[in-house]
Amino acid sequence: MRISRKMIFFEFKTSANTKVIGRRFPQISDISDANNYDRDAPNSIFKANLWGEVSFDLNIPSFILHGHAKRTDLVSNGGFHSHFMLFSKRLKELIETFNLPRTQTFATKVLARKSEYEYFIFYLPAINYELIDFEQSTFCLADWRRRKKVKQIGINNLGEFQGWVKKYPYLVKWNPTGLNVVAEKLVFNAKKNPFDMFRFLGPVNGYFVSERLKDAIEEAGCTGMEFVPIEEIKNVI
C-alpha cells in the first residue's frame, strides 16, 4: 500500500526500539490477578467490541510491566488489544488538548518493580472512513486467509465502499468467504479532516496523527512511540 506524500499524517504506533522500551516487546507481560480475571465475561477487556463504542462497565485490569521492559508514556500491551492504547497521564492530557473525535478513556495502573503508576486506556471508537479520498485511492478484494489478491475493484465514493463492506464484512463470524476489501493505495482527504488523531480498522488498521500533534508529542519528550510517514506504511495481504 502506498500513501500520498502530500498528506501531513503519520501512523502512530508503539515503539519496538529496545533502547527506548527495554529488552522486551511487548512491554506488558500480563494482567494483575490473572487467575481470577474472567476473560470470557461480556465486560472483559478481551471481549471488547473494537468496531464502535465499548461499554463503560468494562472490567479494567491493572497491567504488569515485564521485568526487562522500561516504563514509557505509550506502553505496548500486546494481545490485550492493539486498538486500546496504554497512555501515561501526561501523554493523555497532552493529546486531549488537540482536535479529536469522540474518545473513551479508562483509568488503570501499570505495575512495575513493586510500584504502581497511573495510566489510562485510550480508545477512539469511531472509524472515520469518510476521511478517505476514494477517487485517489485504489482497492482490491483479497483472501486474507491465503494472503492473496483476488481482483481489483473500483470504489469511487463512501457509498460504494460501504456496499462492498456490506457484502464482505470484516468480522469473521459474518463473513465465511474469507474475502475482504483491502487498500492498495490509500490517500486521506486533508480538506475534510478536522482531527489531529483518528483510527482506521478494516482496509488498513491503526491510529494516525497530524504533523502538529506529532511535533508536540516529540517536543514534550514523550516516549514509547514511533511515527511512520504514511508513504512508508505497507498493507500486507
SULCOR-V105644 format. One line per field, one symbol per residue. phi: phi as a letter, one per 30 degrees, with the letter a starting at -180 (. if undefined). psi: psi as a letter, one per 20 degrees, with the letter a starting at -180 (. if undefined). burial: # if it has 9 or more other ideal C-beta (glycine too) atoms within 8 Angstrom, else .. Layout:
phi=???
psi=???
burial=???
This chain:
phi=.cbedddccbdcbddcdddccjcbbdddcacdhddcdddcdecdddcddccldcddcedcddccddecccdbdccdciddjddcdccddddedddddcdbdecbbbdabccbhibcbdbbdcbcddcddddddddccbbbcbdddchbdcadbcbcaddddddddddbdddedcbddicbdbddbcbdcddcccccbabcbkdackcbbddddeddddddidbjbbcceddcdccdd
psi=pqppihqkqqporqqjohhgiakpprhphrqqlhhjpniiqhjqhijqojjbqqqijpoorqqppqhjqqprhpppjcjkoiiopoqrghgghghiiroqapqpqpqaqppoljqpqprppppohqomhiipnhhiqqqrpqohhilppgqqqooirhghghgghhhmqhpghjnihjpqpqpgpppqnhhjoiqiprqqpdhqqrqqqrhhgghhgghikqrjrqoophiippop.
burial=#.##..#.#######....###.######.##....#......##.##.....#...##.######..#.#######..##.##########.##..#.##.####.####.....#.###########.##.#..#.######....#...#.#..#.###.##..#.#....#..#############..#.##########.######.##.###...####.##.#..#.#.#
